Amino acid sequence: MTTSSKSDERPSEFGALEELRLTTPDGAGFVIRLLPHQDPAAPVVLMLPAMAMKAKFYLPMAKALAAAGCSVATVDLRAQGESTPKLGDAPNFGYRELLEVDMPAIVDAVGARFPQAPLHLFGHSLGGQVALLFSATAPHRVSSVTIIGTGSVYWKAFERRRWFEALWKIQWIGLVARFTGRWPGGVLIPGAMQGRVMADWSRHSLTSHYRPRGGSYDYDRKLAALKLPVLAISLDEDPLGPKSNVDFLCGRAATADITRWHIDASSAVVHRDHFQWIKDSTVIGPRIAGWLRDGQPPR
C-alpha cells in the first residue's frame, strides 16, 4: 500500500477538503477526504457509502459530525465515485476485496493521519455491512460502529408480505450479475455495481449467511462474536433497510453492545427514506456524536 497527502483546490466544497490518496497492492486507488478537528484526539468517524452512492453525497452528515466535535473521513467504495479504476475498467471483485483488501488499507491510512484518535465506523446500507463485517474481523482496530439503513437482505427478514418480491428481485439481480459480470442498475439499486459484489449480496439474501467468494473468514461466526458498541439506526419510511431487516442483522450480532434507534414520525427527523435522511443530518449527526462520546442513546 502507498499513501500520500496533498491539497487539491477544486471548485466544489467537497473537492476542496484535505485528502489522502492510497493505492492497494492490487492496484485500486482511493481518495479519502477529511474534516479534521482541531483536537488531534477527537474521535474520528470513517464514513462508508451505500451501493452506487458517492462519498460526496454524505458531506452534510460529515459536516454535522464535525460541528459536533468529531474528525471525519469519507471515502468511496472500490470502483465508485473518485475511486479508480472506474467500474467499467475495474477487474471483477466482490465482498472479499472490499473487506480484506480495501478496508485494512483505508483504516491504516486514516489511523496514520489521526494516530491519537479512536476510530469509529459509520456505514450506510452496503457501507454498514462492510463496517460491521470488517469490525468483526478486526475489533481491535475499531472503537464502535454506526449503521443507518443497514439490514440483512435475507428474504425472510423482510415483512412476510414482501417475501416473494425480495426473493425474486434480489435473485434476478444476482443472476444477471453472475452471467454478465456487472449489474447495470435499476430494480432496487440506484446505479451500476460490480458483478461479484452483487453475487455475494444475492447469496446472502438467499441463505442469510455472509459467505463472500474467496473470503478468508467465517464471517457469520465473527459477527456473532462481535463485542463492540453498535448504534443501529432504522427509518420508518425505508423500504430497502426496514426495521425488520435491521433487527434481524442485530440478532446476528447478538453479543455486541447494540443501541437501537428507530426513527419514526414522532422524532424531529422529517426525511425518513433510505436516502433522504441525509437532509436531516443536522438532527441526526449531533445525536450520533453524543452516542460516540458517552454512549448516550439518541432520542
C-alpha positions in Angstrom: 0.0 0.0 0.0 1.2 3.5 -0.8 -0.2 6.7 0.7 0.2 10.4 0.2 -1.4 13.6 1.5 -1.8 16.8 -0.6 -4.0 19.8 -1.0 -6.2 19.9 -4.1 -8.1 23.1 -4.8 -11.3 22.3 -6.8 -14.4 24.4 -7.3 -16.7 22.2 -5.2 -16.7 22.3 -1.4 -16.2 18.5 -1.2 -13.3 18.6 -3.6 -11.5 21.3 -1.6 -11.3 19.1 1.5 -8.0 17.8 2.7 -7.3 14.5 1.1 -5.3 11.3 1.4 -4.6 9.1 -1.6 -3.7 5.5 -1.4 -3.2 2.5 -3.7 -3.8 -1.1 -2.6 -1.4 -3.9 -3.6 -3.9 -5.0 -6.3 -4.0 -1.5 -7.9 -7.2 0.0 -6.6 -6.9 3.7 -5.9 -8.8 5.6 -3.2 -9.2 9.3 -2.2 -10.0 9.8 1.5 -11.4 13.3 2.2 -11.0 14.7 5.6 -12.7 17.2 8.0 -10.1 17.2 10.8 -11.0 18.6 14.3 -8.5 20.9 16.0 -8.1 18.4 18.8 -6.0 15.5 17.4 -7.5 13.2 20.0 -11.1 13.9 18.9 -12.9 10.8 17.7 -12.6 10.2 14.0 -15.5 8.8 12.1 -14.9 7.0 8.8 -18.0 7.1 6.6 -18.7 4.3 4.1 -21.3 4.7 1.4 -24.2 2.7 0.1 -24.2 0.8 -3.2 -23.6 3.1 -6.2 -23.5 6.2 -4.0 -20.7 8.7 -4.0 -18.9 9.8 -0.8 -19.7 13.4 -1.6 -23.4 12.6 -1.0 -22.6 12.3 2.7 -21.0 15.8 3.0 -24.0 17.2 5.0 -23.5 14.4 7.6 -19.8 14.8 7.6 -20.2 18.5 8.4 -22.8 17.8 11.1 -20.4 15.3 12.8 -17.5 17.7 12.5 -19.6 20.5 14.0 -20.4 18.1 16.9 -16.7 17.6 17.8 -15.5 14.8 15.6 -12.9 14.5 12.9 -14.5 12.9 9.8 -13.1 10.9 6.9 -15.1 10.0 3.8 -14.1 7.5 1.1 -15.8 6.0 -2.0 -16.0 2.2 -2.2 -14.0 0.4 -4.8 -15.0 1.5 -8.4 -17.4 4.1 -7.1 -17.0 7.9 -7.1 -13.4 9.0 -7.0 -12.0 5.5 -6.6 -10.0 4.0 -9.5 -10.2 2.2 -11.8 -13.7 3.1 -12.7 -16.5 0.5 -12.8 -16.2 -0.3 -16.5 -12.4 -0.7 -16.3 -12.1 -2.5 -12.9 -11.4 -6.2 -12.7 -14.3 -8.1 -11.2 -14.4 -8.0 -7.4 -16.7 -8.9 -4.5 -17.1 -8.5 -0.8 -13.7 -10.1 -0.2 -11.9 -7.3 -1.8 -13.9 -4.6 0.0 -13.4 -6.3 3.4 -9.9 -7.9 3.2 -8.0 -5.6 0.8 -9.6 -2.1 0.8 -10.7 -1.7 4.4 -7.4 -2.6 6.0 -5.6 -0.1 3.7 -8.1 2.7 4.3 -8.1 2.1 8.1 -4.3 2.2 8.0 -4.3 5.5 6.2 -6.8 7.1 8.5 -5.0 5.8 11.5 -1.7 7.2 10.3 -3.4 10.6 9.8 -5.1 10.6 13.3 -2.7 8.5 15.5 -4.1 9.8 18.8 -7.8 9.3 17.9 -10.2 6.4 18.4 -11.7 5.2 15.1 -15.4 4.9 14.7 -17.0 3.4 11.5 -20.2 4.9 10.0 -21.9 2.9 7.2 -25.0 3.4 5.1 -26.7 0.3 3.6 -23.9 -1.7 2.0 -21.4 0.5 3.8 -22.9 -0.6 7.1 -22.4 -4.2 6.2 -18.8 -3.5 5.3 -18.3 -1.7 8.6 -19.8 -4.4 10.7 -18.1 -7.3 8.9 -14.7 -5.7 8.9 -15.0 -4.8 12.6 -16.0 -8.4 13.3 -12.6 -9.5 11.9 -10.5 -6.6 13.4 -12.3 -5.4 16.5 -9.0 -4.2 18.0 -8.9 -1.5 15.3 -12.3 -0.1 15.8 -14.0 1.7 18.7 -17.6 1.5 17.6 -19.8 1.0 14.5 -22.8 3.1 13.5 -25.1 1.8 10.7 -28.1 3.5 9.1 -30.4 1.8 6.6 -28.3 -1.3 7.0 -30.2 -4.6 7.5 -29.8 -8.2 6.4 -31.2 -8.6 2.9 -32.2 -12.2 3.7 -35.6 -12.6 2.0 -37.3 -13.8 5.1 -36.0 -10.8 7.2 -38.5 -8.6 5.2 -42.1 -8.5 6.3 -44.0 -11.6 5.2 -46.0 -9.6 2.6 -42.7 -8.7 0.8 -41.1 -12.2 0.8 -41.8 -13.0 -2.8 -40.8 -9.6 -4.0 -37.5 -9.7 -2.1 -36.7 -13.2 -3.3 -37.3 -12.8 -7.0 -35.8 -9.3 -7.4 -32.6 -9.9 -5.5 -32.0 -13.3 -7.1 -32.7 -11.8 -10.5 -30.0 -9.2 -9.8 -27.6 -11.9 -8.7 -28.3 -14.0 -11.8 -27.7 -11.1 -14.2 -24.6 -10.1 -12.3 -23.1 -13.6 -12.4 -23.7 -14.0 -16.2 -22.7 -10.5 -17.3 -20.1 -9.6 -14.7 -22.0 -6.5 -13.5 -25.4 -5.1 -12.6 -26.5 -2.2 -14.8 -28.6 -0.5 -12.1 -32.3 -0.3 -11.5 -34.6 -2.8 -9.6 -33.7 -1.7 -6.0 -30.2 -0.4 -6.8 -29.7 3.2 -7.9 -26.7 2.6 -10.2 -24.4 0.1 -11.7 -22.5 -2.3 -9.5 -19.7 -4.9 -9.9 -20.8 -8.4 -10.6 -19.3 -10.4 -7.7 -20.4 -7.8 -5.2 -24.0 -8.4 -6.3 -23.5 -12.2 -6.5 -22.2 -12.2 -2.9 -25.1 -9.9 -1.9 -27.7 -12.1 -3.6 -26.2 -15.3 -2.0 -26.6 -13.7 1.4 -30.2 -12.8 0.6 -31.0 -16.4 -0.3 -29.2 -18.1 2.6 -28.9 -15.4 5.3 -25.2 -16.2 5.6 -22.2 -14.0 4.8 -20.0 -16.2 2.6 -18.2 -14.0 0.1 -16.4 -15.8 -2.6 -12.8 -16.4 -1.7 -13.2 -14.9 1.8 -10.7 -15.8 4.5 -13.0 -15.8 7.5 -16.2 -17.4 8.8 -18.0 -14.0 8.8 -21.1 -15.4 10.5 -19.1 -16.7 13.4 -17.0 -13.5 13.6 -20.1 -11.3 13.6 -21.8 -13.5 16.3 -18.7 -12.9 18.5 -18.5 -9.1 17.9 -18.5 -7.2 21.3 -18.1 -3.6 20.1 -20.7 -0.9 20.7 -23.0 -0.7 17.7 -25.6 2.0 17.0 -28.2 0.6 14.6 -30.5 3.2 13.0 -33.6 2.3 11.1 -36.1 4.6 9.5 -39.9 4.1 9.3 -40.2 5.1 5.6 -37.2 3.0 4.4 -38.3 0.1 2.1 -34.7 -1.0 1.4 -33.4 -1.3 5.0 -36.7 -1.6 7.0 -36.8 -2.1 10.8 -37.4 -5.9 10.5 -34.2 -6.3 8.5 -32.1 -4.2 10.8 -33.5 -6.2 13.8 -32.6 -9.4 12.0 -29.0 -8.2 11.4 -28.7 -7.1 15.0 -29.8 -10.6 16.0 -26.8 -12.0 14.1 -24.5 -9.7 16.2 -26.1 -10.8 19.5 -23.0 -10.3 21.7 -22.4 -6.8 20.5 -23.4 -3.8 22.7 -26.2 -2.7 20.5 -28.1 0.5 20.8 -31.2 0.5 18.6 -32.6 3.8 17.3 -35.8 3.5 15.2 -36.7 6.9 13.7 -40.4 7.4 13.2 -42.8 10.3 12.8 -42.6 11.2 16.5 -39.0 12.3 16.0 -37.6 15.6 14.8 -36.4 13.8 11.6 -38.6 14.8 8.7 -37.0 12.8 5.9 -37.0 9.1 6.8 -36.4 7.4 3.5 -33.4 5.2 2.7 -31.6 8.1 1.1 -33.5 11.3 2.1 -32.4 11.1 5.8 -29.3 13.0 4.7 -31.4 16.1 4.6 -31.8 15.9 8.4 -28.1 15.5 9.1 -28.1 18.4 11.5 -30.6 16.5 13.6 -29.1 13.0 13.3 -25.4 14.0 13.4 -25.3 15.5 16.9 -27.1 12.5 18.4 -24.7 10.1 16.8 -21.8 12.2 18.1 -23.3 12.2 21.6 -23.5 8.4 21.5 -19.9 8.1 20.3 -18.7 10.3 23.2 -20.6 9.0 26.1 -22.9 6.2 25.0 -26.0 8.4 25.3 -28.9 6.7 23.5 -30.2 9.0 20.7 -33.8 10.2 21.1 
